Amino acid sequence: MFPGRRRTSEPAQDEDDFSGATLEFLDSLYGAALRLTRNADRAQDLVQDTYLKAIRARGRYTTGSNLKAWLYTILHNTWRNRQRDGARSRVSFDSAVVEEAAEGASLGPSGHVESPETLLLRATIDADLQQALDALPESFREAVWLRDVDELSYQEIASVLGVPIGTVMSRLSRGRKQLFLLLTVQRQRHGSV
């Protein structure tokens, strides 16, 4: 047999099965990355890095365990590492380019330039709900979104966020209460309650 050639097709089949299984979560991971980065290009980069890390670490994945939670954990850890590393790096910019972009772009409620993907996402969610979600502190927003939209279990959320399960339950409870209060105030303001 030639060196470097596989003796059987089983390892190749396992790699294909693993790759195929991870791709099932592409859309939900992109949605999570978009919520974290609030930028379509950075979200795509984050998902790509997540998949690259998952494929490189596939030997550490235990078959039969929750692949979705494992991928979300990689995504969130990659995001945290980028945030930490980004806080250390210096930023340089061309002020003329920034001014031109600011004149031609629309700013969202958070004061950031809105990407087409963000505008589409915002259009698909009720405006009041989106505004209330945006107003939540990030830790509460993440917990509520992972549970109520991505439908992860409490244990999976704890694993993804790297916090105890009690903290997840607390953040969910507090986040949902704040969301309810924000929506109630908005509805009263609009006279629909």
HUDAFEN-V307193 format. One record per residue. N is the residue number from 1. RES is the residue in three letters. PSI is psi in whole degrees, -180 to 180 (NA if undefined). Layout:
N,RES,PSI  N,RES,PSI
This chain:
1,MET,148  2,PHE,141  3,PRO,143  4,GLY,-12  5,ARG,147  6,ARG,144  7,ARG,-33  8,THR,171  9,SER,-1  10,GLU,-49  11,PRO,-39  12,ALA,-40  13,GLN,-42  14,ASP,-42  15,GLU,-42  16,ASP,-42  17,ASP,-45  18,PHE,-48  19,SER,-43  20,GLY,-41  21,ALA,-39  22,THR,-32  23,LEU,-19  24,GLU,-24  25,PHE,11  26,LEU,-49  27,ASP,-44  28,SER,-35  29,LEU,-39  30,TYR,-41  31,GLY,-43  32,ALA,-42  33,ALA,-38  34,LEU,-39  35,ARG,-38  36,LEU,-47  37,THR,-30  38,ARG,31  39,ASN,126  40,ALA,-44  41,ASP,-44  42,ARG,-33  43,ALA,-43  44,GLN,-42  45,ASP,-41  46,LEU,-43  47,VAL,-41  48,GLN,-45  49,ASP,-37  50,THR,-47  51,TYR,-39  52,LEU,-46  53,LYS,-39  54,ALA,-43  55,ILE,-40  56,ARG,-31  57,ALA,14  58,ARG,-25  59,GLY,-23  60,ARG,-9  61,TYR,131  62,THR,117  63,THR,133  64,GLY,-16  65,SER,176  66,ASN,103  67,LEU,-39  68,LYS,-47  69,ALA,-37  70,TRP,-44  71,LEU,-41  72,TYR,-38  73,THR,-45  74,ILE,-45  75,LEU,-50  76,HIS,-39  77,ASN,-40  78,THR,-42  79,TRP,-47  80,ARG,-43  81,ASN,-40  82,ARG,-42  83,GLN,-45  84,ARG,-47  85,ASP,-37  86,GLY,-31  87,ALA,-24  88,ARG,-25  89,SER,152  90,ARG,149  91,VAL,132  92,SER,148  93,PHE,161  94,ASP,111  95,SER,-31  96,ALA,-41  97,VAL,-41  98,VAL,-44  99,GLU,-42  100,GLU,-43  101,ALA,-39  102,ALA,-35  103,GLU,-34  104,GLY,-7  105,ALA,153  106,SER,138  107,LEU,141  108,GLY,-176  109,PRO,-26  110,SER,-3  111,GLY,2  112,HIS,155  113,VAL,132  114,GLU,129  115,SER,162  116,PRO,-38  117,GLU,-41  118,THR,-41  119,LEU,-40  120,LEU,-46  121,LEU,-44  122,ARG,-36  123,ALA,-27  124,THR,-20  125,ILE,140  126,ASP,135  127,ALA,-42  128,ASP,-41  129,LEU,-43  130,GLN,-42  131,GLN,-41  132,ALA,-42  133,LEU,-43  134,ASP,-28  135,ALA,-17  136,LEU,146  137,PRO,149  138,GLU,-42  139,SER,-39  140,PHE,-42  141,ARG,-44  142,GLU,-48  143,ALA,-46  144,VAL,-45  145,TRP,-46  146,LEU,-34  147,ARG,-52  148,ASP,-24  149,VAL,-53  150,ASP,-10  151,GLU,40  152,LEU,152  153,SER,167  154,TYR,-42  155,GLN,-41  156,GLU,-41  157,ILE,-42  158,ALA,-42  159,SER,-44  160,VAL,-46  161,LEU,-13  162,GLY,37  163,VAL,161  164,PRO,157  165,ILE,-32  166,GLY,-37  167,THR,-39  168,VAL,-48  169,MET,-39  170,SER,-46  171,ARG,-39  172,LEU,-47  173,SER,-49  174,ARG,-41  175,GLY,-43  176,ARG,-39  177,LYS,-45  178,GLN,-41  179,LEU,-45  180,PHE,-46  181,LEU,-43  182,LEU,-43  183,LEU,-38  184,THR,-45  185,VAL,-43  186,GLN,-43  187,ARG,-41  188,GLN,-38  189,ARG,-37  190,HIS,-3  191,GLY,25  192,SER,11  193,VAL,NA
